Amino acid sequence: MVDSSLTLKFDGDVAARLEEAAAQAGEPAQAFAERLLLGALETDRWAIANARIEEYERTGVAEDAEAFFDRMLGRLEDQPADQS
């Protein structure tokens, strides 16, 4: 994983809404926002896939297959084993 950080800035109304929602969830705003973003990234795979297709259609440049399969295998290895 890349060792980096990202700073997002929100206008007053968005920041206030985030702070209020975080307080209702009993979390600091930073932790709350991170949890929401991670959840959105996890559940919005169709949007990500569609963006990649659109990028390919626009540029004709595709992701290297080996890099793609390495990433997919990494995700599979990170998933807990089914315990049913």
Secondary structure, DSSP 8 states (H G I E B T S, - for coil): -----------HHHHHHHHHHHHHHTS-HHHHHHHHHHHHHHH-HHHHHHHHHHHHHHH-----HHHHHHHHHHHHHHS-----
